[in-house]
Amino acid sequence: MNASQITSSDVPTLLVKIFGKDRPGITAGLFDTLAAYSVDVVDIEQVVTRGRMVLCALVTEPPQGMEGELRKTVHSWAESMKMQAEIISGIGDNRPRGLGRSLVTVLGHPLTAEATAAVAARITKVGGNIDRIFRLAKYPVTAVEFAVSGVETEPLRTALVTEAAALGVDVAVVAAGLHRRAQRLIVMDVDSTLIQDEVIELFAAHAGCEDKVAEVTAAAMRGELDFEQSLHARVALLEGLDASVVEKVRAEVRLTPGARTLIRTLKRLGYQVGVVSGGFTQVTDDLKGRLGLDFAQANTLEIVDGKLTGRVTGEIVDRAGKARLLRRFAAEAGVPLSQTVAIGDGANDLDMLNAAGLGVAFNAKPVVRQAAHTAVNVPFLDTVLYLLGVTREEVEAADTHVE
């Protein structure tokens, strides 16, 4: 009987478990040993942690009268390899996974046993089952991925986001499936997300009006001004500034740690990457060229006769505008909105975060963290890769690739 003919309820099987110090040839040696008994492979699972291997093979029962010999031979082979063996008789394959399949990524800096226990307990409490656990990264954060079945993605996400906030870890929950590795569009905010700075403040420093700009910003945060009003009020303070300051501001911009790695890796995976900003095209266009971005849109400072006029021109990029641009970029890229990822930190990013298939609040204000699909609260932008299932080893392998 072939393994493909096995049902979950009526065919005898053997679970062969080998564990001990990892070394080359263990897997091949086990299956060479089993091959003499005409068994078919139903399932295989192998894990290596700190040089210790656990190899599990689920195989069909050997022909009648040969099981005792198989057990004796496997134990003898394992002993010769300085490994231990355990063989368990049973019926059928693994039980079917429950409906509703999700991937839960947990980021910790560090990832404590307490937090891991609480996440696992919450998964169980909402009716989920952990099928597999896999480490994605150990640097710059510890990132592990849980494959969960038995509960739908949305209630699982709701339960775990609450737990994560209390435990000080970041948790992302996405539906499992082929789309995880499909082509995606990633769209980021700029100020305090892609870069560490607020561009309007850099310009204000050269104009000597930092305090006045800060006052307008504070009024906007209190809800006394909407974004467009605050934008016009702040830009007006830059009137008369020499246009040569644009190059100085570009040179002062500091990328967020991990930004280059994130974009470089995404591009090598075939993803398209864009930015939308309530800042200015004088900076975002430069970033687009330097980083190889596919899309960039921001407000534009008007310059006449080599001086800033204190006005902006063209379409205003505000909270609604960012979501509108996300949809536009997705249409131009030929990527469904469900396959987009948006990253931002402020309230004016909320519409974009909610419109995307996955909205990531990056070191964001509490109101943004609560509204987004997931939050990242470590200062490394490349940790977003782990939410997409990309491992640190894959990132490092890509970095050693010679173009």
N, C-alpha and C positions, 0 to 999 in steps of 0.2 A: 504493500500500500504506500502511495506517495504522500509526502507531507501535505500536499495541497488537498488531499482527500480527508484530512483529519477534521473531525467535528469537535466541538468543545465538551462533549459529554460522554462519549462511548469508546474512545480509543486509548489503550494503555500507553503511557509515555514515561520516560525517565528524565529527571532533572539531574544533570551532572554538574557539580560545582567544584571548581578548582581554585585554591587560594594559597598565596605565599609570595615570596619575593619574585618580582617581575624580571624576566630575562628573555632574550630573543628565542623564538622557536616553541614557546609554550602552546600557543593556539594551534599551530600546525601539528605539533606532537599529539595533542589531545585528539584532534580529528583524524589523524593517521591511525591512532589506536582504535577509535570508534569505527573506522571504515571496515575493519576486519569483521564486523558483526552486522553488516548490511542494514544499518539504521539510517533513517532520514532525519535531516535537521529541521526542526520546527521553529526554534527561536534561539537567538544568541544574544548575550549581554556581557560586555567586558568593561571593567572599570580599573584604572590604575591610579592610586593615590599614594603619594610619597614613596614610590617604588614598590608598593604592595599591590598585587593583582588579585582581582576576583573575576573569574570567568565562569559564566553559567551557560550551559548548553541544554536545551530541551530537545530530546530526540525520541523517535518512535521506539517502541519495545523491540528488541532483537527477536529473531526466529525462536520458536518454542525450544526450551531447554538450554538456551545460550546466555540467559541473563546472568546466571551465577558466574560464568566464565568471564563475561564482560566486566562485571563488578571487580572480580579478582585482578583482571588485567589492568583496568584503569587505576586501581589503588596501587598496584605494583609500579606502573609507569609514573604516577605522581610521586611516589616515594623516591624513585630514581632521579627525579627532577628536584628533589628537596621541597616538594609541594604537598599540600594536604588535599584530600578528595572527599566529597560527600555525594552520595547517590540516593535519590528519593524517588520511589515509585509513585505514580499517580495516574490520573485519567485526563486526557485531552490537553488542550492548549491553555494559555492564560484566559481568564474570564474576560469577556468583551468589555471594552472601556465604555463608560457611561456617556450619554449624550451631553453635548456641550463641552467643547475642548478649548482650553486657553493656555497661554504661556505667561507665566508670572515671573518677571525679572525683579530681583531684589538687589539693591545697591547699598552697601554699608561702608563706612569709613571710620572705624572698622565695622565689620559685620559680627555682631555678638551672638553667642549661643541663645541668650534670652530673646533677642529679636527673631532669630530663626525659629525658635520654638513657638513664639506667638503667631508668626505668619502661618506656620504649618497647622497650628491649632485652629486658627480662623478659617483656613481652607476646609478643614474637616467639619467645622461647625456649620458652614453654609451648604454642606452636602457634597463637597468636592473630594476627589481622591487624587493623591500625588502619584503619578505613574513613573516619572523619572526626575532626577535632579542633576544638573550639569553646571560646572563652573565656567563662566564666560571670561572672567578676568580676575587677576589678583592685584593689578596696578592700573591706574592710580587709586582705584577703589576695588573692593571685593564685590564681584557681581556673580550671582548664581541664578539659574533659570529653572523653574519648576514647570513640568508639563502636568497639567491638571485636567481631569475629566469629571463628568457627573454634575456640573453646574454651569449655567450660562455665564457668559463673559461679564455682562453688565452688573448683575448682583454680586459676582465675585469681586469685581473692581471696586464697587461701592464699599464692600466690607473691608477689603484690604487697605484701601486708601485711608480709611479711618484708623485702622490699626497702625499703619506706617507712621502717621503723624505723631502718634503717642510714643512710638518706639524710637523715633529719630532715624529711620531708614527711608529710602526711596523705593517705591514699588510701582511697577508698570504692569498692567494686565491687558493683553491683546488676544484676539481670537486666533487660534492656531489654524494653519492651512497653507496652501501654496502661495497665497498672497504675501506671506512673510518675506519671501525672497524675490518677489516680483519687482519690476522697475518702480521706483518711487520718485516723488518730488518732495524735496525738503525746503521749506521756506522759513527763514529766520528774521526776527527783529534784529536791529543793529545795536543801538545804544544799550549798554549793560547786558547784552547778550552775545553777539558776535564780537563786540569790542567792550573794553572795560570802562569806557568813557561815555559822557553825555556830550555830543558834538556841539550843541548850542552853548554849553558851558566853556568849551575850548575857544569858541569864537568870542564869547563874552569876556574871557580873560584878556584877549588882545585888545578889546574895546574898552577895558576898564570898567565894565558894568556888571561884574559877576553878582554883586549883592542884589541889584535891581532885577536881574534875570531870575535869581533864586526866589525873590519875593513873588514874582508872577507864577513861577512853578508851584510854590506853596499854595497860592490862591487857587490854582487849577486843581491841586490835590484836595483842597477843602471843598471842591465843587462849586466855587464861586465863578469859575470860568470854564467853558468847554475847551476841548483841545484846540480847535481852530482859533478861538479867541486868544488863547494863551500863546499859540504859535505866532500870530500876528503881533501881539504885544511884545514878545521877546525879540522877534526879528527886527522890529522897529528900533530897538535899542542899538542895533548894529549899524544904523545909517551912518554913512560917511567912512566906514572902515575900508582901508585900501584892499583891493582884490588880491594883492600879493600874500595876504594872510592865509588864503586858502591852502597854499603849499605848506605853510608852517603848521596849520592844523592837521593836514594829512600826515605830516611827519610825526606829530604828537600822538596820533591815534595808537592805542595799544590793543592788540588782539587779545581776546580772552584765552587763557591757557587751554590748549587742546583744539583751538579753532582750526589751525592749519591741518592738523591730523584728521579732524572730522571731515573737512571738505575734501582733502586729498583722498581719503579712504572711500567716501561716498562716490566721488568721481570715478575711481577705479572700479567700483561695483556697478557702474553704469547708471547711477542715479543722477538726476538733475537737481541743481541747488540754486536757490534764489534768496534775495533779501528784500524786505520791505521796511521802510523807516519813516518815522515822523521827523527825521533829521533832513539832511540835504544831499542832493545828487552830487554836489561838489566833492563829497567824501565817498558816497556809495559807488559812484562810477569808478573812482580810483580803486576801491576794494574789489569791485567786479573784475577789473583788469588784473590786479595783483593776485587774486585768489582763483581766477578762472571760473567765476560764477556764471550761471546761465541766464539769470534774471536779476534785475535790480531796479527798484523804484523808490523814489523819495520826493520830498519837496525840493524846489529849486530856488536858491537865493538869486534875486535879480541883481545884475551887475551892469552899471552904465558908466562909461568913461572911466573904467578902472576902479570904480568905487561901489560898495554895497549900497543899495538904495533904501534898505530897511523894509523891503517887500519881498514876497515870494511870488513866483509865477507858476502857471499851469495847475494841474489837478492837485488838490490837497489830499495828502495821505494821512488820514486820521483813523480812528478805530474801525469804522465801517469800511473805509478805503482799504485797509489791510486785508480784510476778509474778501473784498471785491477783487483785489489783486491776486490773492491766493487762487481764487476761481479762474481768473484770467490766465495766470501762469499754468495752471493745471490743464486748461483747454489747449493752450499753445504747446504744451509738452506732450499732449495726448495721454495724460495720466488721469484715471478716475479720481474724483475728490476723496474717495475712500482710501486711496493709496497715497495720500499726501500726509506729511508730517509738518506741523508748525511748532516753532520754538519761540518763546517770548517771556518777558518778565513783568510787564506792566498791565494796567487795566485797559489801556488802548490796544492790547494784543488779544483781549478776551474773545472778540468776535472771530478772529482768525483761528485761535486755538480751538474754539468750539466747532468751527466749520470743517476743520481738517479731520482726516481719518484718525490721527493721533495728535493730540495737543499736549505739548510738553512745557510746563512752567519751569523756567530755569532760574534758580535763585530768586524767586519771585515774591511779591507781596502776598500776605496770607489770603486775601480775597481771590487772587489769581490762582494760587495753589489749590484752593478748594474747588474752583470751577473747572480747572483743566483736567484732562484725562489722567495725567500723571505729573509728578514733580521730580526735579533733580535739584538737590540742595548741596551739591559739592561744586567747587569752583573749576571744574574741568569739563569743557564743552564736549570733548570726545567721548564722555561717558554715555552720550545719547546713542552712540553706536551699539552699546550693549542692549538697549531697548529694542533694537532692530535685529538682535540675534547674532551680531558680529562679535567674534571673540577677540581677545587681546592678541592671541597668537596670529590670527588672520590679519590684524592691523600691522603687526610687526613684520609679517611675511610680505605684505604689500609694500612696506617701507624699504625693504631690501631689494625689491624688484627693480631691475635696470630698464629704464624706458628705452 
